[in-house]
Amino acid sequence: FGKIKPPDKTQPLYLQGDKLVYDDKSNSVIARGNVEIYYSNYILTADEVIYDQSAQTLTAAGNVVLKEPNGNIVRADRYTLTDDFRDGFVQSLSVVSRDDTRIAAERATRREGNVTEFVNGKFTPCKTEGGMPPLWCVSAARVIHDKEAATITYQDAQFELFGQPIIYLPYFSHADPSVKRKSGFLPPNFGVSSNNFGFHVEVPYYFALAPNYDFLFHPMYSAKQGVLWQGEWRHRLANGVYSIKFAAIDQDFRQLPNPTVAGQDNRELDGWRGSIETRGKFSLGSWWTLGWDATLESDDTFRRFYKLDGVLLTDRVNELYVEGISNRNYLGVKLYHFGGLTFQDTDTSESLVHPIIDYNYVLADPVLGGELKWNTNVLSFSRDGDFPVAGNVHQNLTRAVAEVKWRRQLTDTLGITYTPFAHLRGDAYSYAGYNNSATTVDESTSFLRGLAAGGVTVSYPWIASTGQGSHVIEPIGQVVVRQARVQQDRLPVEDARSLIFDDTTLFEIDKFSGYDRVETGTRANVGVQYTFSHNNGGYAKLVAGQSFHLAGENPFTNPGTDFDGNPNYNPFSGLETDRSDYVLGAYLAPSNIFRLIAQSRFDQDNFALRRTDVSGQLNFGPLLAQATYTFSALDPQQVDDDQQDISAAIGLQLTDHWSILASSRVDIDSMQRLVDTFHIKYSDECFVLTATYQETFIEDPARDLEPDRTVMLHFQFKHLGNYQYKTDTLDFVFGDQQNELKNQ
């Protein structure tokens, strides 16, 4: 299949066989027995070939095989063609391409080396064995292959499945197998939804507009909601790529699920609803990159209701950025829009960052024998909020942070490593609309803050080698000295709300996640790390430790509250007392088939489990499994309930062609399943069928989200639209599946 370069008529024709007969009367040459002809990258073999020099034709008979320059192989009982191989007439033939796609016909005629017309032909990319019919094929009275246009056209055709006709097609055309991109319809998607959609079908049409840009139009019709218009534009330029997706529907609110809250009817969702999603990334030179990732939506349930996003998605983050990276420098300028999608979110969850600027520079030459680097962070932030106590408040925050960091690593003759360090930091704040307590609103305020810190980290690794690998036991101690107290109670907290104390933050000089809060006083961090490296590539690492607040004010004790009366950060982080909780981290990968990561925190007094995150993955032969478990005891006084959540996925390659995947996410505390998904997939060299069942259990009493069950079917026929073939391994990528579990 595909266009064939015209033969070079200056090239000679080579003919050989077991026996050659020259007939002077008919001006012909007859070759018999193992006949081979070579001409301009064509190879013809047959039992007998008659070369009529007067008519300039070749007639091959018996086990005829013609190999064309593009790799196609034509098999026939009898083949007559011109001596330049451009025109011909074939009886009882089969054409096989490089990927085993074939056309079989009673006879065929080729004209001008370009158009081949098959009579009573069949087209299929499926393999057949033992005389069985192919899984699917298209049979037609006329099959016309135009190599110049790269199309295959059928007249009076029917689509057959396992040899049985199921669809009659008076006229049908598609691109030949040599074409990678061509405009046309793609296989539809079918589904049935218990509550949201009813029966629904999506019929995509692909526009191959140019080699570097295209458009996919894929409206979805559902029995309950009508037509959801959808499209995607993709464009690749010399220095980058971007895409734009849209979805829109003229919503009849009466077709939406009824809210369970009395007096509400989703009337505000009547009319046009929709969203626009765009992503892009461009290179502005050897160091600079421009990019964006943004989604604009009419309301915060549209995309989840129409399954454009996972039903468990809790945040909308829009970003526009410019980044520059060199060997020792980094500059990032980013704009953000944050939106909350949880059921409890109000306008307070909508905020803008305009912009945040990060600049990092590492000096090339050592200073006092160590590394010196400079960090700068500038933030401009605003929010319009409707708070329970203060009412409508406009908040804005401008912050500039500059810090210098120095460190040096020294090792003595015993192998003890000393890493002294020193930090100097200065902050300038200007803010308005933030509260000093839960009931008051500050006017515009400016504030300066400075911090100096210094200390040393000491480690003493002990190394032992055995026949199986190497062992390293490394006690680690760290002391950090800062001023006893810094006035920061009145400062707003925006980027330091996420406070997690575990083995990864044990030896952080400042354990806050952002700039709005800083540690004060003197703190000692101690721990031990064990690492085992096996000769076969496996490894294990264990980290355990504890932190001690020795002097000064402990900022983790009193986080303060925001306008909603919630703590600015977790008041029970495990650092709120002078002696912290114990932290333990385990990282195990004994082989390439199993991996486990566990991070836990235990109460300092009774070793009760306060927090744990465990994730594991198994990849053994046809089996692939992954699970994640999280537990958090938010309040030691048991005022707030503990939180437990588990998500799991398991996939199995049943045969060479069949695979299954099941996944689930469960809120253990309420014993509520959140999302269940089951996939079953058949995939071979010519056909893919994917069946998906998904059940969601999320309900928003005030809006249009309620539990739903959906069954979807998707077909792919090779060369008849989009197609992807992969059966040597399990057909699901569990890294992507885990992201899907988090966002469903």
C-alpha positions in Angstrom: 0.0 0.0 0.0 1.1 3.6 -0.4 2.5 5.5 -3.4 5.0 3.6 -5.5 7.8 5.5 -7.2 7.5 5.0 -11.0 10.0 2.5 -12.4 13.2 3.8 -13.9 12.9 2.8 -17.6 16.6 3.2 -18.1 17.2 0.2 -15.9 17.5 -3.2 -17.6 15.1 -6.1 -17.0 16.8 -9.3 -15.8 15.0 -12.6 -16.5 16.2 -16.1 -15.5 14.8 -19.5 -15.2 15.6 -23.2 -15.4 14.7 -23.2 -19.1 14.6 -20.3 -21.6 12.9 -20.7 -25.0 13.2 -18.0 -27.7 10.3 -17.9 -30.2 11.4 -15.8 -33.2 8.0 -16.1 -34.9 6.0 -14.6 -32.0 9.0 -12.4 -30.9 8.7 -13.7 -27.3 10.8 -15.4 -24.6 9.4 -18.2 -22.5 11.0 -18.9 -19.2 10.0 -22.1 -17.3 10.9 -23.4 -13.8 11.9 -21.1 -10.9 11.5 -18.0 -13.0 12.8 -14.8 -11.5 12.5 -11.3 -13.0 14.2 -8.2 -11.5 13.3 -4.8 -12.7 13.7 -1.4 -11.0 13.2 -2.8 -7.4 10.4 -5.1 -8.6 10.9 -8.8 -8.1 8.6 -11.3 -9.9 8.7 -15.1 -9.4 6.5 -17.7 -11.1 6.5 -21.2 -12.5 6.3 -19.8 -16.1 6.7 -16.3 -17.6 6.0 -15.4 -21.3 7.7 -12.1 -22.3 6.0 -10.8 -25.5 8.5 -8.3 -26.8 6.1 -7.0 -29.5 3.2 -6.4 -27.1 5.6 -5.4 -24.3 3.8 -7.6 -21.8 4.7 -10.2 -19.3 2.4 -13.1 -18.5 3.2 -15.0 -15.4 1.5 -18.3 -14.5 1.7 -20.7 -11.5 2.6 -19.6 -8.0 3.0 -16.0 -9.1 4.6 -13.7 -6.5 5.3 -10.0 -7.2 7.2 -8.0 -4.6 6.7 -4.2 -5.1 9.2 -1.5 -4.0 7.0 -0.4 -1.1 7.0 -3.9 0.4 3.6 -5.1 -0.8 3.5 -8.7 -1.9 1.0 -9.8 -4.6 0.2 -13.5 -5.0 -1.8 -14.8 -7.9 -2.5 -17.8 -10.2 -2.0 -15.7 -13.3 -0.7 -12.2 -13.8 -0.4 -10.2 -17.0 1.3 -6.8 -16.9 3.3 -4.5 -19.1 7.0 -4.8 -19.2 7.4 -1.5 -17.2 5.2 -3.1 -14.5 2.8 -0.1 -14.6 -0.4 -1.8 -15.9 -1.6 -5.4 -15.5 -4.4 -7.9 -15.2 -4.4 -10.5 -12.4 -6.6 -13.6 -11.7 -7.1 -15.1 -8.2 -4.8 -12.9 -6.3 -3.9 -11.8 -2.8 -2.0 -8.5 -2.0 -0.2 -8.5 1.4 1.5 -5.4 2.9 4.4 -5.2 5.3 2.0 -5.3 8.3 0.1 -8.3 6.9 -2.8 -6.3 5.7 -4.2 -8.0 2.7 -6.6 -7.7 -0.2 -7.9 -10.9 -1.8 -9.9 -10.9 -5.1 -11.0 -13.1 -8.0 -9.2 -10.8 -10.4 -7.7 -7.3 -10.6 -6.6 -4.7 -13.1 -3.9 -2.1 -12.6 -3.8 1.1 -14.7 -0.9 3.6 -15.0 0.9 1.9 -12.1 -1.4 3.8 -9.8 -5.0 2.6 -9.6 -5.8 -1.1 -9.0 -9.3 -2.3 -9.3 -10.2 -5.6 -7.5 -13.3 -7.6 -8.5 -15.1 -9.4 -5.7 -12.4 -8.4 -3.2 -11.9 -8.6 0.5 -9.9 -6.2 2.7 -8.6 -7.3 6.1 -5.6 -6.7 8.4 -6.5 -9.8 10.5 -4.6 -13.0 10.4 -6.4 -16.2 9.6 -5.6 -19.8 10.5 -6.9 -23.2 9.5 -9.3 -21.9 6.9 -11.2 -19.8 9.5 -12.6 -16.5 8.4 -10.9 -13.3 9.7 -12.2 -11.6 12.7 -13.4 -8.8 10.5 -13.2 -7.8 6.8 -14.8 -5.5 4.3 -15.9 -7.4 1.1 -17.1 -5.6 -2.0 -18.0 -6.1 -5.6 -15.4 -3.5 -6.5 -12.4 -2.5 -4.4 -10.4 0.4 -5.9 -7.0 1.2 -4.5 -5.7 4.6 -5.6 -2.0 4.7 -4.6 -1.6 8.4 -5.6 -4.5 9.5 -3.4 -3.7 6.8 -0.8 -7.4 5.7 -0.6 -9.3 2.4 -0.8 -12.8 2.7 -2.1 -15.5 0.0 -1.9 -18.6 -0.3 -4.0 -21.5 -2.6 -3.1 -19.7 -3.5 0.1 -20.6 -5.2 3.4 -18.8 -5.3 6.7 -18.3 -8.9 8.0 -17.6 -10.1 11.5 -16.3 -13.7 11.8 -17.4 -14.3 8.2 -21.0 -13.1 8.8 -22.2 -9.9 7.1 -23.6 -7.4 9.6 -23.6 -4.0 7.8 -24.3 -3.2 4.1 -22.4 -0.3 2.7 -23.3 0.8 -0.8 -20.2 3.1 -0.9 -17.4 3.3 1.6 -13.9 4.8 1.5 -10.9 5.1 3.9 -7.2 5.8 3.8 -4.9 3.0 2.8 -2.5 1.6 5.5 0.4 3.9 4.4 -1.4 7.0 5.6 -0.8 8.0 9.2 -3.2 11.0 9.4 -6.2 11.7 7.3 -9.5 13.4 7.8 -12.5 11.3 8.5 -14.8 9.7 11.0 -13.2 7.7 13.9 -14.9 4.8 15.7 -17.7 5.9 18.0 -18.0 5.4 21.7 -21.2 4.1 23.2 -22.4 4.2 26.8 -25.3 3.9 29.2 -25.5 5.9 32.4 -28.0 5.2 35.2 -28.7 8.8 36.2 -26.8 11.5 34.4 -27.0 10.6 30.7 -29.0 7.5 29.9 -27.9 6.1 26.6 -25.1 8.2 25.0 -22.9 8.0 21.9 -19.9 10.0 20.9 -19.0 10.2 17.1 -15.6 11.8 16.5 -14.6 13.4 13.2 -10.9 14.1 12.7 -9.6 17.0 10.5 -6.0 16.4 9.4 -5.6 20.1 8.4 -1.8 20.1 8.0 1.2 18.1 9.1 1.6 20.3 12.2 -2.0 21.0 13.3 -5.3 19.2 13.4 -8.8 19.4 14.9 -10.9 16.7 16.5 -14.6 17.3 16.7 -16.4 14.8 18.9 -19.9 15.7 20.0 -21.7 13.4 22.4 -25.4 12.9 22.3 -27.2 11.6 25.4 -30.8 10.7 25.8 -31.3 12.8 29.0 -29.0 15.8 28.4 -29.0 16.3 24.6 -25.8 17.3 22.7 -22.6 18.1 24.4 -20.4 19.8 21.8 -16.7 19.0 22.1 -13.6 19.7 20.2 -9.8 19.8 20.4 -7.3 21.9 18.4 -3.6 20.9 18.4 -0.8 22.9 16.9 2.9 22.2 16.8 5.2 25.1 15.9 8.9 25.3 15.4 9.6 26.1 19.0 6.7 24.5 20.9 3.2 23.1 21.0 -0.2 24.1 22.3 -3.7 22.7 22.4 -7.2 24.0 23.1 -10.2 21.9 24.1 -13.8 23.1 24.5 -17.0 21.5 25.7 -20.4 23.2 25.8 -24.1 22.3 26.2 -27.4 24.2 26.2 -28.5 22.9 29.6 -32.1 22.1 30.5 -31.9 22.2 34.3 -35.0 20.1 34.6 -33.0 17.1 33.2 -30.4 17.4 36.0 -30.6 15.4 39.2 -32.7 17.2 41.8 -30.8 18.6 44.8 -31.8 17.0 48.1 -31.6 20.4 49.8 -35.1 21.8 50.2 -35.9 24.8 48.0 -33.1 24.3 45.5 -33.7 23.1 41.9 -30.4 23.8 39.9 -32.2 26.6 38.1 -29.0 28.6 38.0 -27.5 25.9 35.7 -30.1 26.5 33.0 -28.8 27.7 29.7 -25.3 27.4 28.2 -22.7 25.6 30.4 -19.2 24.8 29.3 -15.4 24.9 29.7 -12.3 25.8 27.7 -9.0 23.9 28.5 -5.7 24.9 27.1 -2.1 23.9 27.5 1.1 25.0 25.9 4.9 25.0 26.1 7.4 27.0 24.0 11.1 27.3 24.0 12.2 31.0 24.0 15.9 30.1 23.6 18.4 27.8 25.0 17.5 28.8 28.6 13.9 30.1 28.6 10.6 28.4 28.5 7.0 29.8 28.3 4.1 27.7 29.2 0.5 27.6 30.5 -2.1 25.2 31.8 -5.5 26.6 32.3 -9.2 25.6 32.4 -12.0 28.1 32.4 -15.5 26.7 33.3 -19.0 28.1 33.7 -19.5 26.4 37.0 -17.6 24.1 39.3 -19.6 20.9 38.7 -19.9 21.0 34.8 -16.7 19.1 34.1 -17.3 16.5 36.8 -20.9 15.9 35.9 -20.0 15.3 32.2 -16.9 13.2 33.2 -14.4 15.6 31.7 -12.7 15.5 35.1 -12.7 12.9 37.9 -15.5 13.3 40.3 -13.0 13.5 43.2 -11.1 16.4 41.8 -10.9 19.0 44.6 -8.9 22.0 43.2 -8.6 23.9 40.0 -5.2 25.4 39.4 -4.5 27.6 36.4 -0.9 28.5 35.6 1.0 30.8 33.2 4.8 30.8 33.6 8.1 31.8 32.2 11.2 29.9 33.4 14.9 30.4 32.7 17.4 27.7 33.8 21.1 27.7 33.3 23.9 25.8 35.0 23.7 27.8 38.3 20.7 30.2 37.9 17.0 29.8 37.9 14.3 32.4 37.4 10.6 31.6 37.4 7.8 34.1 36.9 4.4 32.5 37.4 0.7 33.6 37.5 -1.8 31.3 39.3 -5.5 31.1 39.7 -6.7 28.8 42.4 -10.3 27.5 42.7 -11.8 25.1 45.2 -14.1 22.4 44.0 -15.1 20.7 47.3 -18.7 20.8 48.4 -17.8 23.1 51.3 -15.8 25.6 49.2 -17.1 29.1 48.9 -15.6 32.2 47.1 -12.8 32.1 49.7 -11.4 29.3 47.7 -11.0 31.6 44.6 -7.6 33.4 44.7 -5.1 34.9 42.3 -1.3 35.0 42.3 -0.1 37.9 40.2 2.7 36.9 40.1 5.1 34.9 42.1 8.8 35.3 41.2 11.5 32.9 42.2 15.2 33.6 41.6 18.0 31.3 42.7 21.7 31.8 42.1 24.6 29.6 43.1 28.1 31.2 43.1 30.6 29.4 41.0 33.5 29.9 43.3 33.6 28.6 46.9 33.1 31.1 49.8 34.9 30.1 53.0 35.4 26.7 51.4 31.7 26.1 50.9 28.8 26.8 48.7 27.0 30.2 48.8 23.6 30.7 47.1 21.1 33.5 47.0 17.3 33.0 46.9 14.7 35.6 46.2 10.9 35.2 46.3 8.3 37.9 45.4 4.6 37.3 45.7 1.5 39.3 44.9 -1.7 37.7 46.0 -5.4 38.7 46.2 -8.7 37.1 47.1 -12.3 38.3 47.3 -13.9 36.3 50.1 -17.3 35.9 51.7 -16.5 34.9 55.3 -19.0 33.6 58.0 -18.0 36.3 60.5 -16.4 39.2 58.6 -18.7 39.1 55.6 -17.4 40.2 52.2 -13.7 41.1 52.4 -11.1 41.8 49.8 -7.7 40.5 50.8 -4.4 41.3 49.2 -0.9 40.4 50.1 2.5 41.5 48.7 5.6 39.8 50.0 9.3 39.9 49.2 11.8 37.5 50.6 15.6 37.5 50.2 17.9 34.9 51.8 21.5 33.9 51.6 22.5 30.3 52.4 26.0 28.9 53.0 27.1 25.4 53.7 30.3 23.4 53.7 31.0 19.7 54.0 34.0 18.4 56.0 35.2 14.9 56.7 37.7 13.9 59.4 40.1 11.0 59.5 37.5 8.8 61.3 35.0 9.3 58.4 32.7 11.6 60.4 31.1 14.2 58.1 30.4 17.7 59.4 28.2 20.1 57.4 28.1 23.5 59.0 25.5 25.9 57.5 24.3 29.5 58.0 21.2 31.3 56.7 20.3 35.0 56.6 16.8 36.1 55.6 14.8 39.3 55.4 11.1 39.6 54.6 8.9 42.6 53.7 5.1 42.3 53.8 2.3 44.5 52.9 -1.3 43.2 53.3 -4.9 44.3 53.8 -8.1 42.5 54.7 -6.6 39.9 56.9 -7.7 39.2 60.5 -5.7 39.6 63.7 -8.1 37.3 65.4 -11.1 35.4 64.2 -13.4 38.5 64.5 -11.4 41.5 63.4 -10.2 42.7 60.0 -6.9 44.5 59.7 -6.5 47.6 57.6 -3.6 48.0 55.3 -0.4 47.0 57.2 3.3 46.8 56.4 5.6 44.5 58.2 9.3 43.6 58.2 10.8 40.3 59.5 14.4 39.1 59.7 15.9 35.8 60.6 19.4 34.4 61.2 20.1 30.7 61.6 23.1 28.6 61.9 24.1 25.1 62.8 25.7 21.9 61.9 24.7 18.5 60.6 26.9 15.6 61.7 26.8 12.0 60.3 29.0 9.0 60.9 28.4 6.3 58.2 29.4 2.7 59.0 29.9 0.5 56.0 30.0 -3.3 55.8 30.1 -5.5 52.8 28.7 -9.1 52.6 28.4 -11.6 49.8 24.9 -10.2 49.0 25.7 -6.5 49.0 26.7 -3.5 51.1 25.2 -2.2 54.3 25.4 1.4 55.5 24.3 2.5 59.0 24.5 6.2 59.5 23.6 8.0 62.7 22.7 11.7 62.0 22.5 14.6 64.3 21.7 18.2 63.6 21.5 21.4 65.7 19.9 24.6 64.4 20.2 27.9 66.3 17.9 30.9 65.6 16.7 33.9 67.5 14.3 32.9 70.3 11.3 34.7 68.8 10.2 36.4 65.7 7.1 38.6 65.5 4.9 36.8 62.9 1.6 36.2 64.6 -0.1 39.0 62.7 1.2 37.9 59.3 -1.3 36.1 57.1 -0.6 32.4 56.2 -1.1 31.5 52.5 1.7 29.2 51.4 2.6 27.5 54.7 -0.7 25.7 55.4 0.5 22.3 54.4 2.5 21.1 57.4 3.6 17.4 57.3 6.3 16.1 59.6 7.8 12.9 58.4 11.2 11.4 57.6 11.7 13.6 54.6 11.4 16.8 56.6 13.2 15.6 59.8 16.5 17.3 58.8 15.0 20.3 57.1 16.3 23.5 58.6 12.8 25.0 58.3 10.0 22.5 58.4 7.3 24.9 57.2 6.2 24.3 53.6 6.2 28.0 52.5 7.6 31.4 53.3 4.8 32.8 55.5 5.9 31.1 58.6 9.4 30.5 59.9 10.8 28.4 62.7 12.3 30.1 65.7 14.4 29.1 68.7 16.9 26.3 68.9 16.1 22.8 67.6 18.0 19.5 67.5 17.1 16.7 65.0 18.4 13.2 65.5 18.0 10.0 63.6 19.6 7.0 62.0 19.5 5.8 58.4 20.2 2.3 57.2 20.7 1.5 53.5 21.2 -1.9 52.0 22.2 -2.2 48.3 22.0 -5.8 46.9 24.3 -7.0 44.2 21.2 -7.7 41.9 20.1 -4.1 42.0 17.6 -4.3 44.9 17.8 -1.9 47.8 16.2 -1.1 51.1 16.4 2.1 53.1 15.1 2.8 56.6 15.0 6.2 58.3 14.0 6.8 61.9 14.3 9.9 64.1 12.9 12.6 66.4 13.1 16.3 66.8 13.6 18.4 70.0 12.7 22.0 70.6 15.5 23.1 73.0 14.9 26.8 73.5 12.9 29.8 72.3 9.4 30.0 71.0 7.9 26.9 69.3 5.8 28.3 66.4 4.1 24.9 65.8 2.3 25.2 69.2 -0.1 28.0 68.2 -1.0 28.2 64.5 -3.6 30.9 64.9 -6.9 30.9 62.9 -8.1 32.3 59.6 -11.4 34.1 58.7 -13.3 30.8 58.7 -12.0 30.0 62.2 -9.9 27.2 61.0 -6.2 26.7 62.1 -3.7 28.3 59.7 -1.9 25.0 59.7 -2.1 21.6 61.4 -2.0 22.2 65.2 -1.2 18.5 65.8 1.7 18.1 63.4 3.8 16.1 65.9 6.0 19.2 66.4 3.8 21.1 68.8 5.6 19.9 71.9 9.3 20.2 72.9 9.8 16.5 72.1 8.3 15.6 68.8 6.6 12.4 67.6 8.8 9.7 66.2 9.0 9.4 62.4 9.9 6.4 60.4 10.4 5.9 56.7 10.8 2.6 54.8 11.7 2.4 51.1 12.0 -1.2 49.8 12.6 -2.5 46.3 14.1 -6.0 46.7 13.7 -6.5 42.9 12.2 -4.9 39.9 8.9 -6.7 40.5 8.0 -5.1 43.9 8.3 -1.7 45.5 7.1 -0.4 48.8 7.2 3.1 50.4 5.9 3.7 53.9 6.1 6.9 55.9 4.7 6.9 59.5 4.6 9.1 62.6 4.1 7.7 66.1 3.1 9.4 69.3 6.0 10.4 71.5 4.4 9.0 74.7 2.6 5.8 73.8 3.9 5.1 70.2 0.3 5.2 68.9 0.1 5.7 65.2 -0.6 9.3 64.4 -0.1 9.3 60.6 1.0 6.9 57.8 1.2 6.9 54.1 1.9 3.5 52.5 2.1 2.7 48.8 3.1 -0.4 47.1 3.4 -1.8 43.6 3.8 -5.4 42.3 4.7 -6.2 38.7 5.0 -10.0 38.4 4.5 -11.6 35.0 1.0 -10.9 33.8 0.0 -9.4 37.2 0.3 -5.7 38.0 -1.1 -4.3 41.3 -0.9 -1.1 43.1 -2.3 0.2 46.4 -2.1 3.3 48.5 -3.3 3.7 52.1 -3.4 6.9 54.2 -4.2 7.4 57.8 -4.2 10.6 59.8 -5.2 11.0 63.5 -6.0 14.7 63.2 -6.7 15.4 66.9 -5.1 13.5 69.9 -8.0 14.7 72.0 -10.3 12.9 69.5 -12.4 16.0 68.9 -12.0 15.4 65.2 -12.4 11.9 63.7 -9.4 10.1 62.2 -9.2 10.0 58.4 -8.4 6.8 56.5 -8.4 6.3 52.8 -7.4 3.4 50.5 -7.1 3.2 46.8 -6.2 0.1 44.9 -5.8 -1.2 41.4 -5.1 -4.6 40.0 -4.6 -5.7 36.5 -4.1 -9.1 34.9 -3.1 -10.1 31.4 -5.3 -13.1 31.0 -4.1 -14.2 27.6 -2.2 -12.7 24.7 -5.3 -10.7 23.8 -7.4 -10.3 27.0 -6.6 -8.1 29.9 -8.6 -6.7 32.8 -8.2 -3.9 35.3 -10.2 -3.1 38.5 -9.7 -0.1 40.7 -11.4 1.3 43.7 -11.1 4.1 46.3 -12.7 3.8 49.7 -13.2 6.2 52.6 -12.6 3.8 55.5 -13.9 6.0 58.3 -17.3 6.3 56.8 -17.0 2.9 55.1 -18.1 4.6 51.9 -16.9 3.6 48.5 -16.0 6.6 46.4 -15.2 5.3 42.9 -15.2 1.8 41.5 -13.9 1.1 38.0 -13.6 -2.1 36.0 -12.0 -2.4 32.5 -11.9 -5.4 30.2 -10.0 -5.2 27.0 -9.5 -7.4 24.0 -6.6 -6.4 21.7 -5.1 -8.2 18.7 -3.3 -7.2 15.5 -6.4 -5.8 13.9 -9.1 -5.0 16.5 -9.4 -3.5 20.0 -12.5 -3.6 22.2 -12.6 -1.8 25.5 -15.5 -2.2 27.9 -15.6 0.0 31.1 -17.9 0.0 34.0 -17.6 2.9 36.5 -19.7 3.6 39.6 -19.4 6.8 41.6 -20.8 7.4 45.0 -20.2 11.1 45.5 -23.2 13.3 46.2 -23.5 17.1 46.5 -26.9 17.7 48.2 -27.0 21.3 46.9 -25.9 20.7 43.3 -26.1 18.3 40.3 -23.7 15.6 41.5 -25.1 12.3 42.6 -24.1 8.6 42.5 -24.1 7.2 39.0 -23.3 4.0 37.2 -21.9 4.1 33.6 -21.1 1.4 31.1 -19.0 2.4 28.1 -17.8 0.5 24.9 -15.1 1.6 22.6 -14.1 -0.1 19.3 -11.0 0.3 17.2 -10.5 -1.3 13.8 -7.1 -1.2 12.3 -6.9 1.2 9.3 -10.5 2.3 9.9 -9.8 5.3 12.1 -7.7 5.6 15.3 -5.9 2.4 16.3 -3.3 1.4 18.9 -2.0 -2.1 19.3 -0.2 -3.4 22.4 -0.6 -6.9 23.8 2.9 -8.0 24.9 2.3 -6.4 28.3 -0.6 -5.3 30.3 -2.5 -2.6 28.4 -2.8 -0.2 31.3 -0.2 2.2 32.8 -0.6 2.1 36.5 1.2 5.4 37.1 -1.5 7.1 35.0 -4.1 4.9 36.6 -3.0 6.1 40.1 -3.4 9.7 39.0 -6.9 8.7 37.7 -7.7 7.2 41.1 -6.7 10.4 42.9 -8.8 12.6 40.6 -11.9 10.4 40.0 
